[in-house]
Amino acid sequence: MKRLFQLLFVLALGQPMFAQEWVVDVPYNMGFMRDMVPVDAGEHILGIGGTNVNYRYDGLVLMVEKDGQYVDRQVHLPGMTLQYHSAVQLGNGNYMVFGLCDDSLRDPLFQQYLRVDVFNDQLEIVSSRTYDVDDQTFDYFYTTDNNVTMKSILSKSGSVILACKPTFCDTSGTYLVYRQKMRFYEFDEDGEILRVSDDDKIVAGINELFYAPHSDNLMISVQGSFPPNDATGLYIADTSLAIIARKDFFHLTGGLNPYGDRFYETRCEGRWFDSDCVIYDAYTFRYDGKDSLRPTFYYDKLYKLDSALNVLAELRLPPYDSCSFSPESTSTAYVDDTTIFAFTFCRRAMHDHDMQQLNVILVDKDLNLLGRKVIRKDDVRFSMWAPPAAFDDGGCLAFVRSWNGDYYPGDPFKQNQLMKFRRADIEITWDVVQESSTASLLSPYPNPTNGILNIPMGETRSQAAKLQIFDMKGEKCFDCAITKQGNLITVDTQNLEAGLYVYRVVSGNKEIAKGKFAKE
């Protein structure tokens, strides 16, 4: 089925919070997107996922134009459930889409068959293949709403590589445990399997698949089992699809200390810049006390890494209190050197899964915070399963779900929307949303810095507040009035010499905030 929906302009919604270029309503039975992929050199974005009508799943492919129009194709397999998970554009212009399907009488979380459909530019299926994953190694695929089951890439030889995580039943212990390992498939343009390669390590998610810079080796961003997530990081595979190296991310948070910060998920768009730099998003648990293994709070952080996992820059994303919650997908969309979009969610309270606020955050390639846009509406919850994706005109597309009430039929409000953002929509270099004033969360960042320094603080309403910066000799290097209200001060330190500095925020005779930072 194909349908063409016209653009709904934001003014018709009557909601000033939706000030981006456009917002398009999508029928809610188009239940979810698993991935969003720029195709045709960024002219279009291909969204893939599934519909959900009374827990019956059909495959969904969505072709979105830059002006907000879209065409959808829903694929129904009689007597089967079908969900699409990954897609790649072939050298001939067609789109190869990978999904999972199974007999509708089975639990929808357990899928036995790998489905490979090839669509043309009119979203018509030109070839289909179904492969049974039940073999000597694996039993089926186990899927949940928020995990990333597979990623695909067009190889340099023109074939398609799929990295996925089939499931097997581990009978080695006292209890039966279902575990997942990584498997590679290679396909030709018609979806025929050319070769299969298995790895022996347990993984929980395949977050991204991309080529290493200046190399024919593949890099696979993986999610480990939790606890202790000891596989979270990068796998590297050679041209034979054999794993030749593994690099974990634990050293980024201080090793294996169970009471320190711990990565729960890492995401990567897999787009290299500055020769060998890439941006990772890390959804992190913080454990502040040794009396409990329960996280104290969560936060989201971006890392600029080189191919050897050296940290070149880092930035903790707003908000800075305990309600930060990462999207369950890659959270960044790299547009150009000065425009990288990142997305986080907020909760009303710790361990509360009702997400009330969507934050659209703008940074540059050196992870300087450029601004944030907050999307909030009454008690509505927002979520975003699929990663954002960038058009070639600098716009960033996100598929956003919003609702209140429970998940079941008859809820008072449910809505799916396509939202396109531009750099001009993110107007702030000052964050005016009330945050916690917990001292441990108010450290300046990035620290050390070689440019922009961000200073979180309790909300300042005094128009007489000033920021002062002193060197280690006590000489005042900077003294500037703060003319806006908010809780994030952003200051350019490029004119400061390398060294250690002290800053103070004062209002009259009252000191509001103080701290130290290093200038590189």
C-alpha positions, 0 to 999 in steps of 0.5 A: 500500500502506498499513500502520500501525506501532505505537509502539516505546517507547524503553525497549524498545531498551535504549539510554539514549542514546535518551531522547527522547519516542519512537523508531519503527523504519521498514523499511530499504527505505523508503530515504530522506526528501527532505523533511518538511513540517508539515501540518494546522497541525502536527497531522501531518508529511508525509515524502516520499522513496523506497524502494530495493530493489536500486536500484529506486526507488518513491515514498514518502509517510509521514504521521506522528502526534504519538504515533509512529504512521504510515501510508505510501503507496508508489507504483510506476510499472511500468517506471519509477523514481520518487523524491519530492522536495517536497510542499505542502498545498493550500487544500482540504486535499489534498497535492501531491507532486512527484517525478522519474521515468524509464525504469528502463533509464536511469541513476537519477541522470538523470530525464527526467520531472517527476511531480505527484501529488495525495493526499487525507488518506487518502494516496490519489492523486486526480490525477497528471500527468507532464511531459517536461522535455526541451525547447529549454532542458533535457534532464533532471534530474540528482539525487544522494543529497545535493542538494536538487533542488526546493522548493514553496510554496502561493502567496498566490493558491492556486496552487502554485509549484515552484522546481527545477533541470533540467539541460542540456548545455553545449557552449560549452567544450572538453568537454561539461559538464552544468549546472543552472539554475533553473526555476519552474513554477506549477500549479493544484490538479489539477497542471496547469501554468499558467506556466513561467519560467526563470532564466539563472544556474547553480545547484547546489541549491534549498534553500528557497522562502518568501515575503519578510516583508510582501511578495508576493515570493518568496525562494529559498535557492540553492546555487551551483556549487563552486568557488567557490559564487558563487551561494550565497545568496538569489534574490528573485522577483516575482509574475511569477516573474522574478528581481529581485535576488540576494544572496550570502553571501560577506560573512558569511565575509570576502569571496572570500578563498580561504584564509579560511572559505568556505560550502559549503552554506547551509540555511534553514527559511524561517520568519520571526520578530520581524517580519523575522528568519530563521535560516540554517545554514551548513556552512563550510570553513576554510582555515588555510594558503596551501600547500593548497586542501584544507580544514583542517576543517569546522564548522557555524554558525547565523546570525540574519539580517534580510531585508537579510542583516544579521547580528543574531547568530551561533553556531558549533555544537558540536562545536568540533573538525575532525569537525563535519559538517552534515546534507545538508538544512536543519538547523533546526526552529523550534518557538518563541522558546526552542526551535530544534533544530539537527542536526550530524554528526561524523566520526572523522577529517578527510575521513572520510565515516563519520559516527559521531555525531549531535548534537541542539542546542537554541538560542533565537531569539537563538542562545544555546546551551541544550544538546546531546544526543549520539546515539552507538552503537559504530561505527554511522554516522548520517545524515539527508537530510531536514530535521527538522520541528516538530509543534504540540506543541513536538516535533521530528521527525527521520528518522535512518538508521544503519548499519555496514559498506558500503552494499551488500546483506548489511551487518551492520546497517542501520536507519531510525528516526523520532525525536521530540525535546522541549526537556526531552530536551536537558538540558545547558547544559554540554557533556561530550563531549571536544573538541579543545583547538586554540587557534584553536577555543576562542574565546568566542561569540557575541562580542560578546554581549548575553546568554549567553556560551559559552566552549569549553575543554579538558575540566576535571575539577577540582572546584576550577576557577573562572571569573573575569571582569575589566573593563579596569580590572582589577576583578573582576566575576565569580568563580564556582566550576565545579561540573561536568565538561566543556568548555563554560562558559555564563555569563549576562553580562546584569548586566555593563555594555557594554564589553571584558572579560577572563576566566580559568578557574583551578584552584588556581594553574593557569590553564586558559583565558583570553580576551577578549569584548565586552559590547554 
